[in-house]
Each structure stands twice: as C-alpha cells, then as structure tokens.
Amino acid sequence: MGGVRTSPAAKPRASAPVVKIGGAKKVTTAKAKLTIKGKATGEVTSVTYRIGSKLAKRAKGTASWSIKAALKPGKNKIAVTAHGSGGDSAPAKVTVIRTARAIAQSHLRGLSNHP
C-alpha cells in the first residue's frame, strides 16, 4: 500500500526589521560628538550606521541601540540600518548640521550632545 506524502510545513517568515531614530530628523549643534539612540523591532540581527560615505559601523545594541557619531563641520548625513535574519533590512536617516556656534540647539528625546 502506498502512503500519502506530505511536504514539510514551510517555516513562517520572520518579521521584517523596522528601525526608528529617536528625536528629530534634522538637528543643529556646535558639538563635535553626538549620541543618537533608537529602537529596532522585528527579527533584527544587527544595526549598523554610516556617516556620509564612510564605511558602515555596528551600533551598540539591537532592539535598543545607540551610536556615538563624530561630526565634521557642516552637514552630516547619518544612515542607520536594521538587518534581519532573512536578509531584509530597514533604513532610517537623520541629518546633523554642526556649526561653529549652534543657531538652534535641539533638545529632543533620543539625542544628546557630548562636549
């Protein structure tokens, strides 16, 4: 007698990563360093960041992550990416403008200035 063949159940797809940066999407500061914090949800295996065209670096943490960004004078475009186990990724961006004297100091949750 022949048996009935069944295929193994497909693995459920991991939830795609989502990354959020705390605070504003554009910040002005006179400080040379800035800590940026955020959250990543879903099936997140790592969080990386890139400042301008520099090589990507790994953020500290995954679900709650932070980076310490060294800022050059002028516009600094910072891209943060959450990477998932299934090869998915999710980006978020913030622009930090470093001035000789800050025109407007951002006092927003998720961003803190370092001397």
Backbone torsions as a table, in degrees:
resi	resn	phi	psi	omega
1	MET	NA	139.6	179.6
2	GLY	-88.9	141.9	177.8
3	GLY	-90.4	164.6	177.5
4	VAL	-90.8	127.8	178.9
5	ARG	-91.7	135.1	174.7
6	THR	-123.2	145.4	177.4
7	SER	-87.0	149.0	179.9
8	PRO	-62.7	148.4	-179.9
9	ALA	-62.8	136.5	178.2
10	ALA	-67.9	141.6	177.3
11	LYS	-67.8	136.1	177.3
12	PRO	-66.1	139.6	-179.2
13	ARG	-68.2	133.7	177.9
14	ALA	-64.0	149.2	179.4
15	SER	-70.0	135.1	-177.3
16	ALA	-63.2	145.4	179.9
17	PRO	-72.1	151.1	174.7
18	VAL	-134.3	135.5	179.2
19	VAL	-125.2	139.5	178.4
20	LYS	-132.0	138.0	177.1
21	ILE	-99.8	131.1	177.7
22	GLY	-71.9	145.8	176.6
23	GLY	90.4	-160.7	-175.0
24	ALA	-81.4	162.4	176.9
25	LYS	-86.2	-11.5	177.1
26	LYS	-140.9	126.6	-175.4
27	VAL	-131.4	141.7	174.7
28	THR	-117.7	132.7	-178.7
29	THR	-150.2	158.7	173.5
30	ALA	-101.4	-4.1	-176.9
31	LYS	-77.0	150.8	-179.7
32	ALA	-83.9	-19.6	-179.8
33	LYS	-132.1	146.8	-178.9
34	LEU	-142.6	132.8	174.5
35	THR	-93.6	127.8	178.8
36	ILE	-117.0	131.3	-178.1
37	LYS	-123.1	156.7	177.5
38	GLY	-167.3	-172.4	-178.7
39	LYS	-129.0	147.7	173.8
40	ALA	-130.0	136.0	180.0
41	THR	-125.2	169.8	-177.5
42	GLY	91.3	-161.9	-179.4
43	GLU	-85.4	81.0	-174.8
44	VAL	-100.1	126.6	178.2
45	THR	-103.1	-27.2	177.5
46	SER	-161.7	160.5	175.3
47	VAL	-128.3	129.7	178.5
48	THR	-122.7	163.3	175.9
49	TYR	-141.7	156.9	179.7
50	ARG	-139.6	133.4	175.4
51	ILE	-106.4	113.8	-176.6
52	GLY	60.6	-130.4	-178.5
53	SER	-99.5	10.6	178.4
54	LYS	-66.9	162.2	177.4
55	LEU	-62.6	147.0	178.6
56	ALA	-68.6	144.1	176.6
57	LYS	-124.9	159.2	179.9
58	ARG	-84.8	133.6	175.1
59	ALA	-76.4	161.4	176.1
60	LYS	-85.3	116.8	179.9
61	GLY	93.4	172.0	177.3
62	THR	-127.4	-68.5	-179.0
63	ALA	-61.8	-44.2	170.0
64	SER	-118.3	114.4	-174.3
65	TRP	-121.9	162.5	175.3
66	SER	-150.6	154.6	174.6
67	ILE	-136.1	152.3	172.9
68	LYS	-112.7	107.6	-174.1
69	ALA	-96.3	125.7	171.7
70	ALA	-85.4	121.5	-173.0
71	LEU	-101.4	138.0	172.1
72	LYS	-89.9	157.3	175.9
73	PRO	-60.4	142.1	-178.9
74	GLY	97.2	-152.2	-174.9
75	LYS	-84.3	129.8	176.9
76	ASN	-121.2	111.9	177.4
77	LYS	-93.9	120.7	-176.7
78	ILE	-115.4	123.2	178.4
79	ALA	-111.1	128.7	177.5
80	VAL	-114.3	134.2	-178.0
81	THR	-129.8	129.5	172.3
82	ALA	-94.0	131.2	-179.3
83	HIS	-109.1	134.2	-178.8
84	GLY	-103.7	165.3	-177.7
85	SER	-67.7	-23.4	-179.9
86	GLY	-90.8	10.2	-178.9
87	GLY	90.4	-3.2	177.7
88	ASP	-74.7	157.0	173.9
89	SER	-146.4	158.4	179.7
90	ALA	-139.2	126.4	-178.6
91	PRO	-99.2	158.3	169.8
92	ALA	-146.8	151.4	-176.4
93	LYS	-133.8	150.9	172.7
94	VAL	-141.6	144.7	176.0
95	THR	-111.8	127.0	178.5
96	VAL	-117.4	123.7	177.9
97	ILE	-104.0	117.9	178.8
98	ARG	-97.9	119.9	179.9
99	THR	-111.2	163.4	175.1
100	ALA	-62.8	-39.8	175.5
101	ARG	-136.0	120.8	-175.0
102	ALA	-61.5	127.7	176.7
103	ILE	-73.4	-44.7	178.5
104	ALA	-136.7	122.5	179.5
105	GLN	-88.4	126.5	179.3
106	SER	-85.5	125.0	176.3
107	HIS	-117.1	68.2	-173.8
108	LEU	-116.2	144.7	178.7
109	ARG	-56.9	135.4	177.5
110	GLY	97.4	-13.2	178.3
111	LEU	-124.1	135.1	177.3
112	SER	-139.9	139.8	-179.5
113	ASN	-87.3	145.6	174.1
114	HIS	-115.0	142.4	178.3
115	PRO	-65.2	NA	NA
